[in-house]
């Protein structure tokens, strides 16, 4: 049994017995002769008392010594013991959010039946929806991004230091060949461009890194922008001196949370390198300053950098909150297989708050009026390589409007597969100050919902399913109102 676990259990039992006796820490300190701070450390699971001090506590609290040191918990604390033994708290990256495990234990111990029931419910929901450890880790990283408005100054500065050290001109388009030279000459990499393609089962991978020989295997199918991004990530691992890392891209295996978090750091570094903050900020200022919206202006920004449309949109989520104070925004990525009726929302980020368009795990139909979905269909119809679009999405139920910018591209690794990335900016006082073209007639405003099952828009030609969830909600509300009237009628 882990020593840490034993300390926590003893502390929880001591606190429970003390509170059952209606004693404060101060009171127990006077009775036992042990300092209040020492007792507090014990109850928080930071210290475990010696046998003579346990005897004193047992006598003061009128509880048998063996019962006090037993690891068996009563029914109120039993769920906490199960949580501790399951080591689920070790799976939660509490340190990212400045939370100490002992603090969480203290919260749980103050209301054990309520909090443990809540945690147990969350675990059960996770099981029902096949919420894997991978999903949990990704959700944790996403929360970390949201808590920091997806901007990390230390990584931005690391890129500037790197560019100065290796004389990379961030005012020019970064070429993959420049980054490859650094990997080979500075870090001793060997680049292999053919091996991955020899294995059919690796067709979805863009790269594999073999640490012992420092060999970077690259897919033959990647383009110049993808190559530059992969090189940027490899440089990040070396420049930031990261050892806990993932070895494939896209990643298929991980051993701990640090690997997933460091993958995010490396990706952020790569994005900041190939899409420099100063240049993108300047481009966006020029874009936002115009009174008339032109789709060509958006396309110009996306093609200005040696980066994919997704990388540029992701980078926008870094600089918009920081340099434009536009914090109420979301990022969505959809994937779509030609001929399918299903659109897969497989990446999302919400800054400041949970905006209206968001993912669901209940097999409902996303609103077909979203420009994110329409762009995919238009790209296929035009048989193009890039389709950009924008609209003002209005959510009638919430009376909220978002400027949504979208880019759709073919999936380079899957035939007849396509993806769209979108960034949505809440239209409020701040965005009206920063964006000059919000009233442009070139921007269409469209009433939208989240899913068809929850949408109240009538006579919608794009509807894929009846508003069943909404109808049930309305029905339940009417029942509740009728019951309330009956209560009032017969309450005399």
C-alpha positions in Angstrom: 0.0 0.0 0.0 1.4 3.4 -0.9 2.6 5.5 2.0 0.9 8.5 0.5 -2.4 6.7 0.4 -2.0 5.6 4.1 -1.4 9.2 5.1 -4.5 10.5 3.3 -6.7 7.8 4.8 -5.5 8.5 8.3 -5.9 12.2 7.9 -9.5 11.7 6.6 -10.4 9.4 9.5 -8.9 11.8 12.1 -10.8 14.7 10.7 -14.1 12.8 10.6 -13.7 11.6 14.2 -12.7 15.1 15.4 -15.7 16.7 13.7 -18.0 13.9 15.0 -16.9 14.9 18.5 -17.6 18.6 17.6 -14.0 19.6 18.2 -12.1 22.3 16.4 -8.5 21.8 15.5 -7.8 24.3 18.3 -9.8 22.2 20.7 -8.0 19.0 19.8 -4.7 20.8 20.1 -5.5 21.8 23.7 -6.7 18.3 24.6 -3.7 16.4 23.0 -0.9 18.9 23.5 -0.1 18.6 19.8 0.2 21.8 17.8 -2.7 23.0 15.7 -0.4 23.3 12.6 0.8 19.7 13.1 -2.7 18.4 13.4 -3.7 20.3 10.3 -0.8 18.7 8.4 -1.9 15.3 9.5 -5.5 15.8 8.4 -4.4 17.0 5.0 -2.4 13.8 4.5 1.0 15.5 4.5 2.2 13.8 7.7 1.7 10.5 9.5 2.1 10.6 13.3 4.3 8.3 15.3 2.7 5.6 17.4 3.0 7.5 20.7 1.1 10.5 19.2 -1.5 8.2 17.6 -2.1 6.8 21.2 -2.6 10.3 22.5 -5.1 11.2 19.8 -7.0 7.9 20.3 -7.3 8.6 24.0 -8.4 12.2 23.5 -11.0 11.2 20.9 -12.1 8.1 22.8 -11.6 5.8 19.9 -9.6 2.5 19.9 -6.1 2.8 18.5 -6.6 -0.1 16.1 -9.7 1.6 14.7 -7.9 4.9 14.1 -5.0 3.3 12.2 -7.2 0.9 10.3 -7.5 1.5 6.6 -11.1 0.5 6.6 -13.4 3.5 6.1 -17.0 3.9 7.2 -19.8 4.3 4.6 -19.4 8.1 4.4 -15.7 8.0 3.5 -15.7 4.7 1.7 -16.3 6.3 -1.8 -13.2 8.5 -1.1 -11.2 5.4 -0.4 -12.3 3.9 -3.7 -11.3 7.0 -5.6 -7.9 7.1 -3.9 -7.2 3.4 -4.5 -8.3 3.7 -8.1 -5.6 6.4 -8.5 -8.0 8.4 -10.7 -6.6 11.6 -9.1 -3.2 10.7 -10.5 -4.8 10.7 -14.0 -6.1 14.3 -13.5 -3.4 16.9 -14.3 -4.3 19.0 -11.3 -1.0 20.8 -11.4 -2.0 22.5 -14.6 -4.7 24.4 -12.8 -2.8 25.1 -9.6 -4.7 22.6 -7.6 -3.0 20.4 -5.0 -4.3 16.8 -4.6 -4.5 17.4 -0.8 -6.8 20.5 -1.5 -9.1 18.3 -3.6 -9.1 15.7 -0.9 -10.0 18.3 1.6 -13.0 19.5 -0.5 -14.1 15.9 -0.9 -13.8 15.2 2.8 -16.0 18.2 3.7 -19.0 16.8 1.8 -18.1 13.2 1.1 -21.5 11.8 0.2 -22.3 14.6 -2.3 -18.9 15.0 -3.9 -18.1 11.4 -4.2 -21.5 10.7 -5.7 -20.8 13.5 -8.2 -17.4 12.0 -9.1 -18.9 8.5 -9.4 -21.5 9.9 -11.7 -18.9 11.5 -13.9 -17.0 8.3 -14.1 -20.1 6.4 -15.0 -21.0 8.9 -17.7 -17.5 8.6 -19.1 -17.9 4.8 -19.3 -21.2 5.1 -21.0 -19.8 7.3 -23.7 -16.5 5.4 -24.0 -14.7 8.5 -22.7 -11.1 7.1 -22.9 -8.0 8.1 -21.1 -6.9 9.8 -24.4 -10.1 11.8 -24.5 -9.7 12.7 -20.8 -6.2 13.9 -21.4 -7.2 15.9 -24.5 -10.0 17.5 -22.6 -7.6 18.4 -19.8 -5.2 20.1 -22.3 -8.2 21.9 -23.9 -9.2 23.2 -20.5 -5.7 24.4 -19.9 -5.7 26.2 -23.3 -9.0 27.8 -22.4 -7.9 28.9 -19.0 -5.0 30.7 -20.6 -7.0 32.1 -23.6 -4.8 29.8 -25.6 -1.8 32.1 -25.4 1.5 31.2 -24.0 4.1 34.0 -23.8 7.0 31.7 -22.8 6.6 29.7 -26.0 6.3 32.8 -28.1 9.6 34.1 -26.6 11.2 30.7 -27.1 10.5 31.0 -30.8 12.0 34.4 -30.9 15.1 33.2 -29.2 15.4 30.3 -31.5 15.0 32.5 -34.6 17.7 34.8 -33.4 20.1 32.0 -32.5 19.8 30.3 -35.9 19.2 33.5 -38.0 15.7 32.5 -39.2 14.1 35.6 -40.7 10.5 35.6 -39.4 9.5 38.3 -41.8 9.9 35.9 -44.7 8.0 32.7 -45.5 9.6 29.9 -43.5 10.8 27.1 -45.8 11.0 23.4 -44.8 14.5 23.1 -46.2 15.8 25.8 -43.8 14.4 23.9 -40.8 15.6 20.6 -42.1 19.2 21.9 -42.2 19.0 22.8 -38.5 17.6 19.4 -37.6 20.4 17.6 -39.5 23.4 19.8 -38.8 22.5 21.0 -35.3 20.6 18.1 -33.8 22.0 15.2 -35.8 18.8 14.0 -37.4 18.6 11.6 -40.4 15.6 12.3 -42.6 14.0 9.3 -44.4 11.3 10.1 -47.0 10.5 6.6 -48.3 10.3 4.0 -45.5 6.8 4.8 -44.2 5.2 4.4 -47.6 6.4 0.7 -47.7 3.8 -0.1 -45.0 0.1 0.0 -45.9 -0.9 0.1 -42.3 1.0 3.4 -41.8 -0.8 5.3 -44.5 -2.5 7.6 -42.0 0.8 8.6 -40.4 2.7 11.7 -41.4 5.9 11.0 -39.5 7.6 8.5 -37.1 10.6 9.5 -35.0 13.1 6.8 -33.9 15.0 8.4 -30.9 17.9 6.0 -30.7 19.2 6.8 -34.2 17.5 10.2 -34.4 15.8 9.1 -37.6 12.7 11.0 -38.7 10.6 9.0 -41.1 8.3 11.1 -43.3 5.4 10.1 -45.5 5.8 10.7 -49.2 2.3 12.3 -49.3 3.0 15.3 -47.1 3.2 18.7 -48.7 5.6 21.5 -48.1 3.5 23.1 -45.3 3.1 19.8 -43.5 6.8 19.1 -43.7 7.6 22.5 -42.3 5.2 22.0 -39.4 6.6 18.5 -38.6 10.2 20.0 -38.6 9.0 22.8 -36.4 7.7 20.3 -33.8 10.9 18.3 -33.9 12.9 21.5 -33.4 10.6 22.4 -30.4 11.3 19.1 -28.7 15.1 19.8 -29.0 15.1 23.5 -28.4 12.8 23.2 -25.4 14.7 20.2 -24.1 11.6 18.0 -23.9 12.3 14.3 -23.3 8.7 13.1 -22.5 7.3 13.1 -26.0 5.2 11.3 -28.6 6.9 9.6 -31.5 4.3 9.5 -34.2 2.2 12.2 -36.0 -0.6 11.8 -35.8 -0.1 10.1 -32.5 -1.3 6.6 -31.8 0.3 5.7 -28.4 1.1 7.5 -25.2 2.4 6.5 -21.8 1.5 9.5 -19.6 -0.1 12.9 -19.6 3.2 14.8 -19.9 3.6 13.3 -23.4 0.2 14.7 -24.5 0.9 18.1 -22.9 4.3 18.3 -24.5 2.9 17.4 -27.8 0.7 20.5 -27.5 3.7 22.6 -26.5 5.6 21.4 -29.5 2.7 22.1 -31.8 2.2 25.6 -30.4 6.0 26.3 -31.0 5.8 25.0 -34.6 2.7 27.1 -35.3 4.4 30.2 -33.8 7.5 29.5 -35.9 5.9 29.1 -39.3 3.2 31.7 -38.6 5.0 34.4 -36.7 2.9 36.5 -34.3 4.1 39.9 -35.5 3.3 39.2 -39.1 -0.1 37.5 -38.5 -1.1 40.3 -36.2 -0.3 42.9 -38.9 -2.2 40.9 -41.5 -5.3 40.6 -39.3 -5.3 44.3 -38.4 -5.3 45.1 -42.1 -8.1 42.6 -42.7 -10.2 43.8 -39.8 -9.7 47.5 -40.8 -11.7 47.2 -44.0 -15.3 48.2 -44.2 -16.3 45.8 -46.9 -15.8 42.0 -46.5 -14.0 40.2 -49.4 -13.4 36.5 -49.3 -10.1 37.1 -51.2 -8.8 39.0 -48.2 -9.3 35.9 -46.1 -7.7 33.6 -48.7 -4.7 35.9 -48.9 -4.0 35.5 -45.2 -4.4 31.7 -45.5 -2.0 31.4 -48.4 0.6 34.0 -47.1 2.3 31.4 -44.8 3.9 28.1 -45.4 1.2 26.5 -43.3 -2.1 24.7 -43.7 -5.4 26.5 -43.3 -6.0 24.7 -40.0 -2.6 25.9 -38.6 -3.5 29.5 -39.5 -6.9 29.2 -37.9 -5.4 27.6 -34.8 -2.9 30.4 -34.7 -5.7 33.0 -34.8 -7.0 31.5 -31.5 -3.6 32.5 -30.0 -3.4 36.1 -31.2 -7.1 37.3 -31.3 -7.5 37.1 -27.5 -4.0 38.6 -26.8 -3.7 41.3 -29.4 -7.3 42.2 -30.2 -9.0 41.3 -26.8 -11.4 39.1 -28.7 -11.9 36.4 -26.1 -15.4 35.2 -26.8 -14.5 32.9 -29.7 -14.6 29.2 -30.8 -12.7 26.9 -33.1 -14.2 23.9 -34.9 -12.9 21.3 -37.2 -15.2 19.0 -39.1 -14.3 15.9 -41.1 -16.5 14.5 -43.8 -16.5 11.5 -46.1 -18.0 12.2 -49.6 -21.4 10.7 -49.9 -21.9 10.3 -46.2 -24.7 12.0 -44.2 -22.5 12.3 -41.1 -20.3 15.2 -40.3 -17.7 14.5 -37.6 -16.8 17.4 -35.3 -13.5 16.1 -34.1 -11.8 19.2 -32.7 -13.1 22.2 -30.8 -11.9 24.9 -28.6 -14.0 27.5 -26.7 -12.4 30.5 -25.1 -14.0 32.5 -22.3 -17.2 30.4 -22.2 -19.0 27.6 -24.0 -20.4 29.1 -27.2 -23.5 27.9 -28.9 -21.9 25.7 -31.6 -20.3 22.8 -29.8 -19.9 19.0 -30.1 -22.3 16.4 -28.9 -21.9 12.7 -28.2 -25.6 11.8 -28.7 -25.7 11.2 -32.5 -27.8 14.3 -33.3 -27.7 16.2 -36.6 -25.5 19.3 -36.6 -27.2 22.3 -38.2 -26.8 22.2 -41.9 -26.9 26.0 -42.0 -23.5 26.2 -40.4 -21.0 27.6 -42.8 -18.6 25.0 -41.6 -20.7 22.3 -43.2 -21.8 24.3 -46.3 -18.1 25.0 -47.1 -17.4 21.2 -47.3 -20.2 20.7 -49.7 -19.2 23.6 -51.9 -15.6 22.4 -52.0 -16.7 19.0 -53.2 -19.1 20.6 -55.8 -16.3 22.7 -57.2 -13.7 20.0 -57.0 -11.3 22.5 -55.4 -8.3 22.5 -53.1 -9.4 25.4 -50.9 -12.9 26.9 -50.4 -13.3 29.9 -48.0 -16.5 31.3 -46.8 -18.0 33.4 -44.0 -21.3 34.3 -42.5 -23.0 36.0 -39.5 -24.6 33.1 -37.6 -27.6 34.2 -35.6 -28.9 31.9 -32.8 -32.5 33.1 -32.2 -33.0 31.2 -28.9 -30.1 33.0 -27.3 -30.2 36.2 -29.4 -26.5 35.9 -30.1 -24.5 36.5 -33.3 -21.1 35.2 -34.4 -18.9 36.1 -37.3 -17.8 32.7 -38.6 -14.8 32.4 -40.9 -14.3 29.0 -42.6 -11.9 27.2 -44.8 -12.4 23.7 -46.3 -9.7 21.5 -47.9 -9.4 17.9 -49.0 -7.9 15.5 -46.6 -4.4 14.7 -48.0 -4.3 11.3 -46.5 -7.7 9.9 -47.2 -9.4 9.7 -50.6 -12.8 11.3 -50.8 -12.4 12.8 -47.3 -12.5 16.5 -46.6 -12.2 18.8 -43.6 -13.2 22.3 -42.7 -11.9 24.6 -40.0 -13.8 27.5 -38.6 -13.3 30.3 -36.1 -16.3 32.1 -34.7 -16.1 35.5 -33.0 -19.0 36.7 -30.8 -20.4 39.9 -32.1 -20.4 42.3 -29.1 -19.1 45.7 -28.2 -15.5 44.7 -28.4 -15.7 42.9 -31.8 -17.6 45.8 -33.3 -14.7 48.1 -32.3 -12.1 45.9 -33.8 -13.8 44.5 -37.0 -14.8 47.1 -39.6 -16.7 44.9 -42.0 -19.3 43.4 -39.6 -22.1 45.5 -41.3 -20.8 44.7 -44.8 -23.6 43.6 -47.2 -21.2 41.0 -48.5 -21.7 39.0 -45.3 -24.9 37.1 -45.2 -26.7 36.6 -41.9 -28.2 33.2 -41.4 -30.5 31.9 -38.6 -28.9 28.7 -37.2 -29.4 26.2 -34.5 -27.0 23.7 -32.9 -28.7 20.4 -33.8 -31.9 19.7 -35.7 -33.3 17.9 -32.7 -33.0 21.1 -30.5 -33.8 23.7 -33.1 -37.0 25.8 -33.1 -36.6 27.3 -36.6 -39.7 26.6 -38.6 -39.9 25.6 -42.3 -36.2 24.9 -42.4 -35.4 23.3 -45.8 -32.1 22.0 -44.5 -33.6 20.2 -41.5 -32.4 16.6 -41.2 -34.5 15.5 -38.2 -37.6 16.7 -36.3 -37.0 18.8 -33.2 -37.7 15.9 -30.8 -35.5 17.1 -27.9 -37.0 20.6 -28.0 -40.6 19.2 -28.3 -40.0 16.9 -25.2 -38.6 19.9 -23.3 -41.7 22.0 -24.1 -43.9 19.1 -23.2 -42.2 18.7 -19.8 -42.4 22.4 -19.2 -46.2 22.4 -19.8 -46.6 19.5 -17.4 -44.6 21.3 -14.8 -46.7 24.5 -15.2 -50.0 22.5 -15.0 -48.8 20.7 -11.8 -47.9 24.1 -10.3 -51.4 25.4 -11.0 -52.9 22.4 -9.4 -50.7 22.9 -6.3 -52.0 26.5 -6.1 -55.6 25.5 -6.7 -55.8 22.9 -3.9 -53.4 24.6 -1.5 -56.3 26.4 0.2 
